[in-house]
Amino acid sequence: MEVDEARAVLGVAEGSSEADERSAFRRRLRATHPDVAGPRPDAGAAVARLIRALAVLRSARAAPDRLPPPTRPVPPTGARPEGDSILLDLPADEAFLALVEAAHDVGELTYADPDAGLLEAIVVPDGTTACSLLLTLQGRASGTEVFCTLEPLGATPSPSLRAVVAGLAAALRR
């Protein structure tokens, strides 16, 4: 996808700010997300296209000499995937912060509630099927367990949850 097409998909003009692009993305996401707009067979592809458009504009904006934005340092997580969950060697509050960073690496974070220990990200694990990845944190004596649920946003079958869990665990270990 080229920059002009990405702008058209999001409905933003040349010279728009990052905030304008993010706002347009969220507005369009609400219009296509089946939880808000109702079920439609092409919802997954439409959401995937929005995510690609935002990524293209972010890449175009980033200059080679520009430093990445500072992030809060996160200690090593010791992330270990186990079936449909991930075990972390962190207390729940630190695990939540690590998951926010990792969610940005694997998709677009759309919901975060630290008090409830919930995060949602829109991911496109196979490059075509947009899915909602719901992460639920549960404190354990030895750290935190993160339960993962993957739901496609359209009528297409869901990609492998284990592959998504493995990708998220890899992002947590970076």
ROLUMRO-404385 format. One record per residue (C-alpha): residue number from 1; residue in one letter; x negated, y negated, z negated. Coordinates in nm, 2 decimals. Example, Ala and Ser with C-alpha at 12.3 -4.5 7.8 and 13.67 -1.06 7.14 Angstrom:
REM residues 2
@seq 1, type a, px -1.23, py 0.45, pz -0.78 $
@seq 2, type s, px -1.37, py 0.11, pz -0.71 $
END
This chain:
REM residues 174
@seq 1, type m, px 0.00, py 0.00, pz 0.00 $
@seq 2, type e, px -0.14, py -0.34, pz 0.09 $
@seq 3, type v, px -0.12, py -0.65, pz -0.12 $
@seq 4, type d, px 0.15, py -0.82, pz 0.09 $
@seq 5, type e, px 0.37, py -0.51, pz 0.07 $
@seq 6, type a, px 0.32, py -0.49, pz -0.30 $
@seq 7, type r, px 0.43, py -0.85, pz -0.34 $
@seq 8, type a, px 0.74, py -0.77, pz -0.13 $
@seq 9, type v, px 0.82, py -0.46, pz -0.34 $
@seq 10, type l, px 0.81, py -0.66, pz -0.66 $
@seq 11, type g, px 0.96, py -0.97, pz -0.51 $
@seq 12, type v, px 0.68, py -1.21, pz -0.61 $
@seq 13, type a, px 0.51, py -1.48, pz -0.40 $
@seq 14, type e, px 0.14, py -1.52, pz -0.32 $
@seq 15, type g, px -0.04, py -1.69, pz -0.61 $
@seq 16, type s, px 0.20, py -1.54, pz -0.87 $
@seq 17, type s, px 0.06, py -1.50, pz -1.22 $
@seq 18, type e, px 0.00, py -1.16, pz -1.39 $
@seq 19, type a, px 0.29, py -1.25, pz -1.62 $
@seq 20, type d, px 0.52, py -1.31, pz -1.32 $
@seq 21, type e, px 0.42, py -0.98, pz -1.17 $
@seq 22, type r, px 0.48, py -0.79, pz -1.49 $
@seq 23, type s, px 0.81, py -0.96, pz -1.54 $
@seq 24, type a, px 0.92, py -0.88, pz -1.18 $
@seq 25, type f, px 0.80, py -0.52, pz -1.24 $
@seq 26, type r, px 1.02, py -0.48, pz -1.55 $
@seq 27, type r, px 1.32, py -0.65, pz -1.39 $
@seq 28, type r, px 1.30, py -0.41, pz -1.09 $
@seq 29, type l, px 1.23, py -0.12, pz -1.31 $
@seq 30, type r, px 1.55, py -0.19, pz -1.51 $
@seq 31, type a, px 1.74, py -0.20, pz -1.18 $
@seq 32, type t, px 1.61, py 0.14, pz -1.06 $
@seq 33, type h, px 1.55, py 0.34, pz -1.39 $
@seq 34, type p, px 1.83, py 0.60, pz -1.41 $
@seq 35, type d, px 1.87, py 0.54, pz -1.79 $
@seq 36, type v, px 1.98, py 0.19, pz -1.71 $
@seq 37, type a, px 2.10, py 0.18, pz -1.36 $
@seq 38, type g, px 2.27, py 0.52, pz -1.36 $
@seq 39, type p, px 2.16, py 0.84, pz -1.18 $
@seq 40, type r, px 2.05, py 0.81, pz -0.82 $
@seq 41, type p, px 1.86, py 1.07, pz -0.62 $
@seq 42, type d, px 1.58, py 0.84, pz -0.51 $
@seq 43, type a, px 1.51, py 0.69, pz -0.85 $
@seq 44, type g, px 1.18, py 0.88, pz -0.90 $
@seq 45, type a, px 1.04, py 0.76, pz -0.57 $
@seq 46, type a, px 1.16, py 0.40, pz -0.63 $
@seq 47, type v, px 1.00, py 0.38, pz -0.97 $
@seq 48, type a, px 0.68, py 0.54, pz -0.83 $
@seq 49, type r, px 0.67, py 0.27, pz -0.56 $
@seq 50, type l, px 0.71, py -0.01, pz -0.82 $
@seq 51, type i, px 0.42, py 0.14, pz -1.03 $
@seq 52, type r, px 0.20, py 0.16, pz -0.71 $
@seq 53, type a, px 0.29, py -0.20, pz -0.62 $
@seq 54, type l, px 0.19, py -0.33, pz -0.97 $
@seq 55, type a, px -0.13, py -0.13, pz -0.96 $
@seq 56, type v, px -0.22, py -0.28, pz -0.62 $
@seq 57, type l, px -0.17, py -0.63, pz -0.74 $
@seq 58, type r, px -0.37, py -0.57, pz -1.05 $
@seq 59, type s, px -0.66, py -0.42, pz -0.85 $
@seq 60, type a, px -0.65, py -0.72, pz -0.61 $
@seq 61, type r, px -0.66, py -0.96, pz -0.90 $
@seq 62, type a, px -0.96, py -0.80, pz -1.06 $
@seq 63, type a, px -1.29, py -0.95, pz -0.94 $
@seq 64, type p, px -1.61, py -0.73, pz -0.96 $
@seq 65, type d, px -1.78, py -0.98, pz -1.19 $
@seq 66, type r, px -1.48, py -1.01, pz -1.42 $
@seq 67, type l, px -1.51, py -0.82, pz -1.75 $
@seq 68, type p, px -1.22, py -0.60, pz -1.86 $
@seq 69, type p, px -1.00, py -0.75, pz -2.14 $
@seq 70, type p, px -1.12, py -0.67, pz -2.49 $
@seq 71, type t, px -0.95, py -0.39, pz -2.66 $
@seq 72, type r, px -0.93, py -0.30, pz -3.02 $
@seq 73, type p, px -1.20, py -0.03, pz -3.09 $
@seq 74, type v, px -1.04, py 0.31, pz -3.15 $
@seq 75, type p, px -1.24, py 0.57, pz -3.34 $
@seq 76, type p, px -1.29, py 0.91, pz -3.17 $
@seq 77, type t, px -0.96, py 1.09, pz -3.16 $
@seq 78, type g, px -1.07, py 1.46, pz -3.14 $
@seq 79, type a, px -0.77, py 1.51, pz -2.90 $
@seq 80, type r, px -0.68, py 1.87, pz -2.85 $
@seq 81, type p, px -0.39, py 1.97, pz -2.63 $
@seq 82, type e, px -0.18, py 2.26, pz -2.76 $
@seq 83, type g, px 0.11, py 2.35, pz -2.53 $
@seq 84, type d, px 0.34, py 2.05, pz -2.51 $
@seq 85, type s, px 0.17, py 1.86, pz -2.79 $
@seq 86, type i, px -0.17, py 1.70, pz -2.87 $
@seq 87, type l, px -0.34, py 1.72, pz -3.21 $
@seq 88, type l, px -0.54, py 1.41, pz -3.31 $
@seq 89, type d, px -0.79, py 1.38, pz -3.59 $
@seq 90, type l, px -0.65, py 1.04, pz -3.68 $
@seq 91, type p, px -0.39, py 0.91, pz -3.92 $
@seq 92, type a, px -0.06, py 0.82, pz -3.76 $
@seq 93, type d, px -0.12, py 0.44, pz -3.74 $
@seq 94, type e, px -0.46, py 0.48, pz -3.57 $
@seq 95, type a, px -0.32, py 0.76, pz -3.35 $
@seq 96, type f, px -0.05, py 0.52, pz -3.23 $
@seq 97, type l, px -0.31, py 0.26, pz -3.12 $
@seq 98, type a, px -0.51, py 0.52, pz -2.94 $
@seq 99, type l, px -0.20, py 0.64, pz -2.76 $
@seq 100, type v, px -0.11, py 0.29, pz -2.65 $
@seq 101, type e, px -0.45, py 0.26, pz -2.49 $
@seq 102, type a, px -0.43, py 0.61, pz -2.33 $
@seq 103, type a, px -0.07, py 0.55, pz -2.20 $
@seq 104, type h, px -0.20, py 0.25, pz -2.01 $
@seq 105, type d, px -0.46, py 0.48, pz -1.85 $
@seq 106, type v, px -0.21, py 0.74, pz -1.73 $
@seq 107, type g, px 0.09, py 0.52, pz -1.65 $
@seq 108, type e, px 0.29, py 0.21, pz -1.74 $
@seq 109, type l, px 0.38, py 0.18, pz -2.11 $
@seq 110, type t, px 0.75, py 0.08, pz -2.12 $
@seq 111, type y, px 0.84, py 0.12, pz -2.49 $
@seq 112, type a, px 0.65, py 0.13, pz -2.82 $
@seq 113, type d, px 0.80, py 0.15, pz -3.17 $
@seq 114, type p, px 0.52, py 0.20, pz -3.43 $
@seq 115, type d, px 0.76, py 0.23, pz -3.72 $
@seq 116, type a, px 0.94, py 0.52, pz -3.55 $
@seq 117, type g, px 0.62, py 0.67, pz -3.40 $
@seq 118, type l, px 0.76, py 0.66, pz -3.05 $
@seq 119, type l, px 0.61, py 0.56, pz -2.72 $
@seq 120, type e, px 0.74, py 0.59, pz -2.36 $
@seq 121, type a, px 0.54, py 0.56, pz -2.05 $
@seq 122, type i, px 0.64, py 0.59, pz -1.69 $
@seq 123, type v, px 0.39, py 0.83, pz -1.52 $
@seq 124, type v, px 0.36, py 0.96, pz -1.17 $
@seq 125, type p, px 0.16, py 1.28, pz -1.23 $
@seq 126, type d, px 0.19, py 1.43, pz -0.88 $
@seq 127, type g, px 0.17, py 1.10, pz -0.70 $
@seq 128, type t, px 0.53, py 1.11, pz -0.59 $
@seq 129, type t, px 0.76, py 1.19, pz -0.88 $
@seq 130, type a, px 0.80, py 0.92, pz -1.14 $
@seq 131, type c, px 0.87, py 1.06, pz -1.48 $
@seq 132, type s, px 0.94, py 0.93, pz -1.83 $
@seq 133, type l, px 0.68, py 1.05, pz -2.07 $
@seq 134, type l, px 0.81, py 1.03, pz -2.43 $
@seq 135, type l, px 0.55, py 1.06, pz -2.71 $
@seq 136, type t, px 0.67, py 1.13, pz -3.06 $
@seq 137, type l, px 0.41, py 1.11, pz -3.34 $
@seq 138, type q, px 0.43, py 1.33, pz -3.65 $
@seq 139, type g, px 0.18, py 1.29, pz -3.94 $
@seq 140, type r, px 0.01, py 1.61, pz -4.06 $
@seq 141, type a, px -0.24, py 1.67, pz -4.34 $
@seq 142, type s, px -0.52, py 1.71, pz -4.09 $
@seq 143, type g, px -0.43, py 1.42, pz -3.86 $
@seq 144, type t, px -0.14, py 1.35, pz -3.63 $
@seq 145, type e, px 0.06, py 1.57, pz -3.39 $
@seq 146, type v, px 0.20, py 1.41, pz -3.07 $
@seq 147, type f, px 0.50, py 1.59, pz -2.92 $
@seq 148, type c, px 0.53, py 1.52, pz -2.55 $
@seq 149, type t, px 0.85, py 1.53, pz -2.34 $
@seq 150, type l, px 0.85, py 1.48, pz -1.96 $
@seq 151, type e, px 1.17, py 1.39, pz -1.77 $
@seq 152, type p, px 1.18, py 1.31, pz -1.40 $
@seq 153, type l, px 1.36, py 0.98, pz -1.31 $
@seq 154, type g, px 1.53, py 1.12, pz -1.01 $
@seq 155, type a, px 1.68, py 1.44, pz -0.88 $
@seq 156, type t, px 1.34, py 1.61, pz -0.81 $
@seq 157, type p, px 1.21, py 1.88, pz -1.04 $
@seq 158, type s, px 0.97, py 1.77, pz -1.31 $
@seq 159, type p, px 0.59, py 1.83, pz -1.26 $
@seq 160, type s, px 0.40, py 2.04, pz -1.50 $
@seq 161, type l, px 0.41, py 1.90, pz -1.86 $
@seq 162, type r, px 0.09, py 2.09, pz -1.95 $
@seq 163, type a, px -0.10, py 1.90, pz -1.67 $
@seq 164, type v, px 0.03, py 1.57, pz -1.80 $
@seq 165, type v, px -0.06, py 1.66, pz -2.16 $
@seq 166, type a, px -0.41, py 1.76, pz -2.05 $
@seq 167, type g, px -0.45, py 1.42, pz -1.86 $
@seq 168, type l, px -0.33, py 1.23, pz -2.17 $
@seq 169, type a, px -0.57, py 1.42, pz -2.39 $
@seq 170, type a, px -0.85, py 1.35, pz -2.15 $
@seq 171, type a, px -0.76, py 0.98, pz -2.16 $
@seq 172, type l, px -0.76, py 0.99, pz -2.54 $
@seq 173, type r, px -1.11, py 1.14, pz -2.55 $
@seq 174, type r, px -1.26, py 0.85, pz -2.34 $
END
